[in-house]
Amino acid sequence: MKYTGPVCRLCRREGEKLYLKGARCESPKCPITKGRPAPGQHGLTSASSKKSEYAKQMRAKQKAKRIFTLTERVFSNYYQKAENKEGVTGNELLKMLEKRFDNVLYRAGIASSRKQARQLISHGLCKLNSRIVDIPSVQVRVGDKFEIKDSRKQVTILKEASAQKPTAPRWMKVDLKNLSGEVVAEPEKDDFEKTIESQYIIEYYSK
């Protein structure tokens, strides 16, 4: 089921910033910056209590889902696909998540969050290889070129993105001024989300 509640609550539950609201996550308004406890009656003690192995596995899976804003069904499907690949399952899982079109726009700096990237794509503002793509989950490949439609580059949030300092990972080449880029390599282990513990995720689904 898709989560529709306040996203800051998710960060509080994990006890760390998941960067679900873009610039707000770096502002003094961020609940994690303020030191607010996890939600619920036992929020003050849940973070410090000793967790079982199952609890650690569950939290790792939940955190990864929330970072990439995916439902359980979609996330478990990614795991099944990763398990059927020849490489290390954890690495293959994270590689597929990194190669989602919405994540690519976020990593490129064109969108301030994955949620915003998904909205840009769903509303038909983005092109992949010169064709409008409105499916956020599309997997990019090496050589793919992406950009914002010329007619929408003056949208306020996109103009702000074009003025930012480039922060794109090494596996893509980005021209923020023109809100465009190209995938030049496969994302590798060093490019994955550092806070995701893929081994726990594998253990969770292997039961």
C-alpha positions in Angstrom: 0.0 0.0 0.0 1.3 3.4 -0.9 2.1 5.6 2.1 0.2 8.9 2.0 1.1 10.4 5.5 3.7 13.0 6.4 7.1 11.9 5.0 9.0 13.5 7.9 7.5 10.8 10.1 9.3 8.2 8.1 12.7 9.9 8.7 11.9 10.0 12.4 11.0 6.3 12.4 14.4 5.5 10.9 16.2 7.9 13.1 18.0 9.6 10.2 17.5 11.8 7.2 16.1 10.0 4.2 16.0 13.2 2.1 12.4 12.8 1.1 11.6 16.5 1.0 14.6 18.0 -0.8 15.8 21.3 0.5 13.7 21.1 3.7 15.8 18.2 4.8 18.8 20.6 5.0 16.9 23.3 6.8 16.5 23.9 10.6 12.8 22.8 10.2 13.9 19.2 9.7 12.6 17.0 12.6 15.9 15.0 12.7 17.9 18.3 13.0 15.6 19.3 15.8 16.2 15.9 17.5 12.6 14.8 17.6 12.1 11.1 18.7 10.6 8.3 16.6 6.8 8.5 16.4 4.6 6.6 18.7 4.1 6.1 22.4 7.6 4.5 22.8 9.5 6.7 20.4 11.9 7.9 23.1 13.1 4.4 23.8 12.8 2.6 20.5 15.9 4.0 19.0 18.1 3.0 21.9 16.6 -0.4 22.6 18.4 -3.6 21.5 17.1 -4.9 18.2 16.7 -8.6 17.3 18.3 -9.8 14.0 14.8 -9.9 12.4 14.2 -6.3 13.6 17.4 -5.2 12.0 16.5 -6.9 8.7 13.0 -5.4 8.7 14.3 -1.9 9.4 16.9 -2.2 6.6 14.2 -3.2 4.1 11.8 -0.5 5.3 14.5 2.2 5.1 15.5 1.2 1.5 11.8 1.2 0.5 11.3 4.6 1.9 14.4 6.1 0.4 13.3 5.1 -3.1 9.6 5.7 -2.2 8.4 2.2 -3.3 5.6 0.0 -2.1 6.3 -3.4 -0.7 5.1 -5.2 -3.8 7.3 -3.2 -6.1 10.4 -3.5 -3.8 10.0 -7.2 -3.4 9.7 -7.6 -7.2 13.1 -5.8 -7.5 14.5 -8.2 -5.1 13.3 -11.2 -7.0 14.8 -9.8 -10.2 18.1 -9.2 -8.4 18.1 -12.7 -7.1 17.8 -14.1 -10.6 20.8 -12.2 -11.9 24.3 -13.6 -12.0 26.0 -11.0 -9.8 25.8 -10.4 -6.0 22.1 -10.1 -5.2 22.5 -7.0 -2.9 24.6 -5.1 -5.5 22.2 -6.1 -8.3 19.2 -4.8 -6.2 20.8 -1.5 -5.5 22.0 -1.1 -9.1 18.5 -1.5 -10.4 17.2 1.0 -7.9 19.9 3.5 -8.9 19.0 3.1 -12.6 15.4 4.0 -12.2 14.6 7.1 -14.3 13.3 9.1 -11.3 16.4 8.3 -9.3 18.6 9.4 -12.2 16.9 12.8 -12.3 17.4 13.1 -8.5 21.1 12.1 -8.7 21.7 14.5 -11.6 20.5 17.4 -9.4 17.6 18.2 -11.7 15.0 17.2 -9.0 15.5 18.0 -5.3 14.0 14.7 -4.3 12.9 11.4 -5.8 9.3 12.3 -5.2 9.7 15.5 -7.2 11.5 13.6 -9.9 8.6 11.2 -10.1 6.2 14.1 -10.5 8.2 15.7 -13.3 8.2 12.4 -15.2 4.6 11.5 -14.6 3.5 14.9 -15.8 5.4 14.4 -19.1 8.1 17.0 -18.6 11.0 14.7 -19.2 12.6 13.1 -22.3 14.7 10.0 -22.5 16.6 9.7 -25.8 14.5 12.6 -27.3 11.2 10.9 -26.5 8.8 11.9 -23.7 8.8 9.2 -21.0 6.1 9.3 -18.2 7.1 6.1 -16.4 9.4 6.8 -13.4 10.5 3.2 -13.1 12.0 3.0 -16.5 15.5 1.5 -16.3 18.2 3.7 -18.0 21.2 2.2 -19.9 24.6 3.3 -20.7 24.4 5.8 -23.5 20.9 7.0 -22.6 20.4 10.8 -22.8 17.9 12.6 -20.6 16.6 16.2 -20.5 13.7 18.4 -19.5 11.4 19.5 -22.3 12.5 22.9 -23.7 9.0 24.4 -23.1 9.2 23.6 -19.4 12.7 24.6 -18.5 11.5 28.0 -17.2 9.4 26.4 -14.4 10.5 27.9 -11.2 11.8 24.7 -9.5 13.7 23.8 -12.6 15.3 27.2 -13.0 16.5 26.9 -9.4 18.0 23.5 -10.2 19.8 24.8 -13.3 21.6 27.4 -11.0 22.8 24.8 -8.6 26.4 23.5 -8.3 26.7 20.1 -10.1 26.7 17.1 -7.7 26.1 14.2 -10.2 27.8 10.9 -9.6 30.6 9.6 -11.8 28.3 7.3 -13.8 26.5 10.2 -15.5 27.5 13.4 -17.3 25.2 16.3 -16.5 24.7 19.8 -17.9 22.6 21.4 -15.2 22.4 24.7 -17.0 20.5 23.0 -19.8 18.8 20.5 -17.5 20.2 17.5 -19.5 22.6 14.7 -19.1 23.8 11.3 -20.2 24.4 7.9 -18.5 28.0 7.2 -19.2 28.7 4.1 -17.1 27.0 1.5 -14.9 26.6 2.6 -11.2 28.9 0.5 -9.1 29.1 -0.4 -5.4 30.7 2.9 -4.4 27.9 4.8 -6.0 25.0 3.2 -4.1 23.2 4.7 -1.1 25.7 4.4 1.7 23.1 3.9 4.5 21.4 0.9 2.9 22.5 -2.4 4.5 21.8 -4.7 1.6 22.9 -7.9 3.5 20.1 -7.4 6.0 17.6 -7.1 3.1 18.8 -10.3 1.6 18.5 -12.1 4.9 14.9 -10.7 5.3 13.7 -12.0 2.0 15.7 -15.3 2.2 13.6 -16.6 5.2 
